[in-house]
Amino acid sequence: RDGAVPNRQKILRQLQTGCQRQLEILRRSLTLTTAVLFWSDNQTGQLFPYAFSTISADFKDAPFLLGTGMIGALQSREEFSVAPLPHNSPKIPYYHSNSGVGSFVAVKLNLPETSEQRADSTAIFCVDRLSDLDWTENERFLLKISAEQLSSEIYAARQLFAYDRERHTYRRAFDSLRRLNTALGLDSVYTATAEAVRSIVPADFFSVCLVESDNHRICYVQGDHADKLTGQVFSLEQSLVGQVIKYRRTLPENANYQGTTAVFSEEHLFAAYRSLLIVPLKQENGPVVGALCLAAKKPEVFTRGCREILELLATQVAIKIELANSHEQINRMATLDSLTGIANRRAYQRGFETMLERAKRRPGSLHLILCDIDHFKKINDSFGHPYGDEVLRQVAKLFARVTRSVDLAARTGGEEFAILLEDTDNTGAWKVAERLRELVEQLNLSTGKYQVSVTVSLGIAAFPLDAHSLDKLVSCADQALYAAKSSGRNKTVIWNSCTTSPEI
């Protein structure tokens, strides 16, 4: 059976690598001890650890019977979670003992059937951690979409198995699908899709359209008028693309085109093209998420065989778009502060280290601005924590107005914020801090009949002028911030390394 799939081992390695990355991201994001994916051997009834990420020395990289221990609960249900883990609980079969496990989740993955494989094998996704606190709604959401991603990765690999059994003439399309399967972000998915399409057919025009409510947006274009079309939004009722999305079928039927039917809208006729093919982006039993639009200036370019290959490609693209969206969503949730929407402390620490190393390798400077909301505890005590949260959100919105795309603004904890500025001087950093201070002071905040005055204090320090290490730079900026507070608040203070004292 393996001989019928020449690239089987390569596909499995790619699948394993993708699953391994997903489990590593999840483990780090949720501070887990172990995140593991098990795969069943239908002949022996055993579960094998297929991919895992763990920090436990007690983890057993060995198979066990499907109904063993805690995971046996999945024989009668689709998922199982427990927190805290009782001392008399059945054994978690991938550990030598349950010591060190405070909470546990196991999920049986939904594996859709493919044309080559029935959904008769079993994949189980498990996580555990030291904390015995119940899983929060946000954590359960991350576990849910991670399980969906793993299922989609497995489904994508199964589709590749099925495709590799097709005729040898499909080889180029298969190579394109493998390249597509390595794409993570949406932009890389679009680029890989374009490369795949052009390896299959000589299209002069190519675009990816995605559904947005009752409209579709052109997200990616190669060909004539690409700069004008990219990002445009059209009604699903206006065009051939809308019909393809609505009826879930490839159009036109014979792929020939006379240049008279609206493709995107009445204003966008493809008069110069004689071949046209619009393929829906859909999974077998899922919604249509968009369409691939291809056009060529020569007639009869898109043959029936090409159409079949492109429809298979479109299925993979739909899966990859879903995965890319989930991947970006996980990254956002792992790096953004859930209350304010700006970078969180983890992203700040990683960004700080990266930017400092970059500053050490090249001429230039790195400025750190530390910012505290003045008398924030008093605001919370006087008006309540929900209003305090609103103050944090309103202040955080102002950071986007004073920073560049290359800068990093973050909430580092409580009412504390930080800004990292590359390639600027003390004057530039001062202007950013003062602009932020003035914008905060101008905030028109109220609750009930009370007007609430909000101000911030800021401290600035620079690498390499004031410090040559991360800790020292933070210390200098923190002392400057302390000086701003001590001198009356609502001030910006720059650390002056020459006098080892802050400068107002």
C-alpha positions in Angstrom: 0.0 0.0 0.0 2.9 2.4 0.7 4.3 1.7 -2.7 1.2 3.3 -4.3 2.1 6.6 -2.6 5.7 7.5 -3.7 5.8 10.5 -1.4 4.1 9.0 1.6 6.9 9.4 4.1 7.6 13.0 3.0 3.9 13.8 3.5 3.9 12.2 7.0 7.0 14.1 8.0 5.3 17.4 6.9 2.2 16.5 8.8 4.2 15.6 11.9 6.2 18.8 11.7 3.0 20.9 11.3 1.4 19.1 14.3 4.5 19.4 16.3 4.6 23.2 15.7 1.0 23.6 16.6 1.4 21.6 19.9 4.5 23.6 20.8 2.7 26.9 20.2 -0.3 25.7 22.3 1.9 24.4 25.2 3.8 27.6 25.5 0.6 29.8 25.1 -1.3 28.0 27.9 1.7 27.1 30.1 1.0 23.3 29.7 3.2 20.5 30.8 2.3 18.3 27.8 0.4 18.6 24.6 0.2 15.4 22.6 -1.5 13.9 19.5 -2.1 10.1 19.5 -2.8 8.1 16.4 -4.4 4.6 16.4 -3.1 1.5 14.8 -6.3 -0.3 13.7 -4.7 -3.7 13.4 -3.4 -3.7 17.0 -5.8 -1.3 18.7 -2.9 0.7 20.1 -2.4 4.4 20.3 0.9 5.8 19.3 2.2 9.3 20.3 2.4 10.8 16.8 3.5 14.4 17.8 4.0 16.0 21.2 5.5 18.9 23.1 6.4 18.3 26.8 8.6 19.6 29.6 8.0 16.5 31.7 10.7 13.9 32.2 8.0 11.4 33.1 6.5 11.4 29.6 6.4 7.9 27.9 7.0 7.9 24.2 5.4 4.5 23.8 2.2 3.0 22.5 -0.7 1.8 24.7 -4.1 0.2 24.2 -6.9 2.5 23.1 -9.1 2.1 26.2 -6.3 2.5 28.7 -6.6 4.7 31.9 -8.0 8.2 31.8 -8.1 8.2 28.0 -10.5 5.3 28.1 -13.3 7.8 28.9 -13.3 8.7 25.2 -14.8 5.4 24.3 -18.2 6.8 25.3 -17.8 10.5 24.6 -16.0 12.9 22.3 -14.1 14.9 24.9 -13.2 14.7 28.5 -11.8 17.3 31.0 -11.1 17.3 34.7 -9.8 20.0 37.0 -8.6 19.5 39.7 -7.5 15.9 39.0 -8.6 13.6 41.9 -5.9 11.6 43.6 -7.8 8.3 42.9 -8.2 9.1 39.1 -7.3 6.4 36.6 -3.8 6.6 35.3 -2.9 9.0 32.5 -1.3 6.4 30.2 1.4 8.5 28.7 2.9 9.2 32.2 4.5 6.8 34.7 2.3 8.4 37.4 -0.3 11.1 37.8 1.9 13.2 40.1 2.4 16.7 38.9 -0.9 16.8 37.0 -3.4 19.3 38.2 -5.8 19.4 35.3 -6.3 17.3 32.1 -8.2 17.4 28.8 -8.6 14.7 26.1 -10.4 15.2 22.8 -11.3 12.7 20.1 -10.6 14.5 16.8 -13.2 14.5 14.1 -11.5 13.0 11.0 -13.6 13.5 7.8 -13.7 10.7 5.2 -11.8 11.2 2.0 -12.2 9.4 -1.3 -9.4 7.1 -0.4 -9.8 6.6 3.3 -12.8 6.0 5.5 -12.9 7.8 8.9 -12.3 4.5 10.7 -9.0 5.4 12.5 -8.7 7.3 15.7 -6.8 10.4 16.6 -6.8 11.7 20.2 -5.5 15.1 21.4 -4.5 15.4 25.1 -3.2 18.3 27.2 -2.3 18.6 30.9 -0.7 21.1 33.3 0.4 21.5 36.8 -2.3 24.0 37.7 -5.5 22.5 39.2 -7.6 25.5 38.3 -10.6 24.9 36.0 -10.0 25.7 32.3 -11.1 29.2 31.4 -13.4 30.0 28.5 -10.5 31.5 26.6 -8.4 28.4 27.2 -11.2 26.1 26.2 -11.6 28.1 23.0 -7.8 27.8 22.2 -8.0 24.0 22.8 -11.1 23.8 20.5 -9.5 25.6 17.6 -6.3 23.7 18.1 -8.2 20.4 17.9 -9.9 21.7 14.7 -6.5 22.6 13.3 -5.0 19.2 14.0 -8.0 17.6 12.4 -7.7 19.8 9.3 -3.9 19.0 9.1 -4.7 15.3 9.2 -7.5 15.8 6.6 -5.1 17.8 4.4 -2.5 15.0 4.6 -5.1 12.4 3.7 -6.2 14.4 0.7 -2.6 14.5 -0.4 -2.4 10.7 -0.1 -5.5 10.4 -2.3 -4.1 12.8 -4.8 -0.7 11.1 -5.0 -2.4 7.9 -6.2 -3.7 9.8 -9.3 -2.0 9.6 -12.6 1.6 10.6 -13.1 0.4 13.6 -15.1 -0.8 15.2 -11.8 2.8 15.4 -10.6 3.2 19.1 -11.0 0.0 19.9 -9.2 1.0 17.6 -6.3 4.3 19.4 -6.0 2.4 22.7 -5.8 0.1 21.3 -3.1 3.2 20.4 -1.0 4.5 23.9 -1.3 1.1 25.3 -0.4 1.0 23.0 2.7 4.1 24.8 4.2 2.4 28.2 4.1 1.3 29.6 7.4 0.1 33.1 7.1 -2.6 34.3 4.7 -0.2 36.2 2.5 2.0 33.1 2.1 -1.1 31.0 1.3 -2.1 33.4 -1.5 1.4 33.4 -3.0 1.7 29.6 -2.8 -1.7 29.2 -4.4 -0.7 31.5 -7.3 2.4 29.5 -7.9 0.4 26.3 -7.8 -2.1 27.6 -10.3 0.6 28.7 -12.7 2.3 25.4 -12.5 -0.9 23.7 -13.7 -2.2 26.1 -16.3 -0.9 29.1 -18.2 -3.3 31.7 -16.7 -2.8 35.4 -17.6 -4.9 36.5 -14.6 -5.4 35.0 -11.2 -7.2 36.2 -8.0 -8.4 35.0 -4.7 -11.8 36.2 -3.5 -13.1 35.7 0.0 -16.7 36.0 1.3 -17.5 38.8 3.7 -21.2 38.7 4.7 -23.2 39.4 1.5 -20.1 40.5 -0.4 -16.8 39.2 -1.6 -13.4 40.9 -1.3 -10.6 40.5 -3.8 -7.7 39.6 -1.4 -5.0 38.8 -4.0 -4.4 39.5 -7.7 -1.8 38.7 -10.3 -2.3 40.1 -13.8 -3.9 43.2 -15.4 -5.1 45.9 -13.1 -3.9 44.1 -10.0 -3.2 47.3 -8.0 -6.7 48.6 -8.7 -8.6 45.4 -8.0 -6.8 44.3 -4.8 -8.9 45.0 -1.7 -12.1 45.9 -3.6 -15.4 44.6 -2.3 -18.3 43.6 -4.5 -21.8 42.3 -3.9 -22.4 38.6 -4.3 -25.5 39.4 -6.4 -23.7 41.3 -9.1 -21.4 38.8 -10.7 -20.2 35.4 -11.9 -18.1 35.1 -8.8 -21.2 35.6 -6.7 -23.0 32.8 -8.6 -20.1 30.4 -8.1 -20.1 31.1 -4.3 -23.9 30.9 -4.1 -24.3 27.6 -6.1 -21.1 26.0 -4.9 -20.0 25.0 -8.4 -17.4 25.9 -11.0 -18.4 28.3 -13.8 -18.5 28.8 -16.7 -19.4 25.2 -17.6 -17.1 25.0 -20.7 -14.5 27.6 -19.4 -14.9 29.6 -22.6 -15.7 33.4 -22.2 -16.9 36.0 -24.6 -16.1 39.0 -22.5 -19.7 40.1 -21.9 -20.6 38.6 -18.5 -19.7 40.5 -15.3 -17.0 38.7 -13.5 -16.7 40.9 -10.4 -19.2 43.6 -11.3 -20.7 45.3 -14.4 -17.7 47.6 -14.4 -15.2 44.8 -14.5 -15.6 42.9 -17.8 -12.8 40.7 -19.0 -13.0 41.8 -22.6 -9.4 40.8 -23.5 -9.8 37.2 -22.2 -11.2 34.1 -24.0 -10.9 31.5 -21.3 -12.3 31.9 -17.8 -12.7 29.6 -14.8 -14.0 30.5 -11.4 -13.6 27.7 -8.8 -15.4 27.7 -5.4 -13.2 27.5 -2.3 -14.9 24.9 -0.2 -14.3 21.9 2.0 -16.4 18.8 1.2 -19.1 19.5 3.8 -18.2 23.0 4.8 -19.3 26.5 3.6 -17.9 28.2 0.6 -15.3 30.7 1.9 -14.5 32.3 -1.5 -13.4 31.6 -5.0 -10.3 31.3 -7.3 -10.7 33.3 -10.5 -8.5 32.4 -13.5 -8.5 33.9 -17.0 -6.4 33.5 -20.1 -6.3 35.5 -23.3 -6.2 32.3 -25.5 -9.4 30.1 -25.9 -9.8 26.6 -24.5 -6.9 26.9 -22.0 -8.8 25.3 -19.1 -9.5 21.7 -20.1 -11.6 19.3 -18.1 -8.5 17.7 -16.7 -7.2 21.1 -15.5 -10.5 21.9 -14.0 -10.5 18.7 -11.9 -7.0 19.4 -10.7 -7.9 23.1 -9.9 -11.0 22.0 -8.0 -8.8 19.7 -5.9 -6.4 22.5 -5.4 -9.2 24.8 -4.3 -10.2 22.3 -1.6 -6.7 22.4 -0.2 -6.6 26.2 -0.4 -9.9 26.4 1.5 -8.3 24.3 4.2 -5.1 26.3 4.3 -7.1 29.6 4.5 -9.0 28.3 7.5 -5.7 27.1 9.1 -4.0 30.4 8.3 -6.8 32.3 9.9 -6.7 30.1 13.0 -2.9 30.3 13.2 -3.0 34.1 13.0 -5.8 34.2 15.6 -3.8 32.0 18.0 -0.8 34.2 17.5 -2.8 37.3 18.2 -4.3 35.8 21.3 -0.9 34.7 22.5 0.8 38.1 21.9 -2.0 40.7 22.5 -3.4 41.9 25.8 -7.0 40.7 26.0 -8.3 43.9 27.6 -6.6 46.6 25.6 -5.7 44.9 22.3 -2.1 46.1 22.3 1.0 43.8 22.8 1.1 41.9 26.1 4.0 41.5 28.5 5.2 38.3 26.8 5.3 40.0 23.4 7.0 43.0 24.9 9.7 40.9 26.5 10.4 39.0 23.3 10.3 42.2 21.2 12.6 44.0 23.7 15.3 41.2 23.4 15.1 41.2 19.6 15.2 44.9 19.2 18.1 45.2 21.7 20.1 42.6 19.9 19.5 44.4 16.6 20.6 47.7 18.2 23.8 46.1 19.3 24.6 44.8 15.8 24.3 48.2 14.0 24.8 51.9 14.7 21.8 53.6 16.2 19.8 53.6 19.4 16.9 52.0 21.2 14.8 54.1 23.5 12.5 52.7 26.2 9.6 54.7 27.5 7.9 53.5 30.6 4.4 54.9 31.3 2.1 54.7 34.3 -1.5 56.0 34.7 -1.4 58.4 37.6 -3.6 57.6 40.7 -5.1 54.6 38.9 -5.9 52.8 42.2 -8.0 55.8 43.2 -9.9 55.6 39.9 -10.6 51.9 40.6 -11.6 52.5 44.2 -13.8 55.5 43.3 -15.6 54.3 40.2 -15.1 50.5 40.2 -12.9 48.1 38.2 -15.1 48.0 35.1 -14.6 51.7 34.7 -10.9 51.3 35.4 -10.8 48.8 32.6 -12.4 51.3 30.3 -9.8 53.9 31.2 -7.1 51.4 30.3 -8.7 50.7 27.0 -9.0 54.4 26.1 -5.4 55.1 27.1 -4.2 52.1 25.1 -5.9 53.4 22.0 -3.7 56.5 22.0 -0.5 54.5 21.6 -1.3 53.9 18.0 -1.5 57.6 17.4 2.1 58.3 18.6 4.0 55.2 17.4 5.3 54.0 14.1 4.7 50.5 12.6 8.3 49.7 13.5 7.8 50.6 17.2 6.4 48.4 19.9 3.8 49.5 22.4 2.7 47.1 25.1 0.7 46.8 28.3 3.2 45.3 30.8 0.9 44.9 33.7 -1.9 46.7 35.6 -1.8 50.4 34.7 1.8 50.1 33.3 2.7 50.5 29.7 5.9 50.6 27.7 7.1 51.8 24.3 10.2 50.7 22.4 11.5 53.1 19.8 14.2 52.1 17.3 16.5 54.6 15.5 15.5 57.8 17.2 17.2 60.3 19.5 16.3 61.8 22.9 14.4 64.6 21.2 12.4 62.1 19.1 11.6 59.9 22.1 10.7 63.0 24.2 8.3 64.2 21.5 6.6 60.8 21.4 6.2 60.7 25.2 5.0 64.2 25.4 2.5 63.7 22.6 1.1 60.7 24.4 1.0 62.6 27.8 -0.9 65.4 26.1 -3.4 63.1 24.4 -4.1 61.3 27.7 -4.6 64.7 29.4 -7.1 65.7 26.7 -9.2 62.5 27.2 -12.9 63.4 27.9 -13.9 60.7 30.2 -16.9 60.6 32.5 -19.0 58.2 34.5 -22.5 59.2 35.5 -22.4 62.9 36.5 -18.6 62.8 37.2 -15.9 64.0 34.9 -12.8 61.9 35.4 -9.3 63.4 34.9 -6.7 61.0 33.7 -3.0 61.7 33.4 0.2 59.7 32.9 3.8 59.9 34.0 6.6 58.8 31.7 10.3 57.9 32.1 12.7 57.6 29.2 16.1 55.8 28.9 18.3 55.0 25.9 20.6 52.3 24.7 23.6 52.7 24.4 23.7 56.2 25.9 22.3 55.3 29.3 22.7 51.5 29.6 24.3 48.6 27.8 22.0 45.8 29.0 18.3 45.2 29.1 18.1 45.1 32.9 20.1 48.4 33.2 18.0 50.1 30.5 14.8 49.2 32.4 16.3 50.3 35.7 17.2 53.7 34.2 13.8 54.2 32.6 12.1 53.1 35.9 14.1 55.7 37.9 13.2 58.4 35.4 9.5 57.3 35.8 9.9 57.5 39.6 11.3 61.0 39.3 8.3 62.0 37.1 5.9 60.8 39.8 7.9 62.3 42.7 7.9 65.7 41.1 4.1 66.0 40.8 3.1 63.4 38.1 1.8 64.2 34.6 5.4 64.7 33.5 8.0 63.2 31.2 11.5 62.6 32.5 14.6 61.6 30.6 17.4 59.7 32.3 20.7 61.6 32.1 23.5 59.2 32.2 26.1 61.9 32.5 24.9 63.0 36.0 23.3 59.7 36.9 20.1 61.6 37.7 16.9 62.1 35.9 16.4 65.1 33.8 12.9 66.8 33.6 
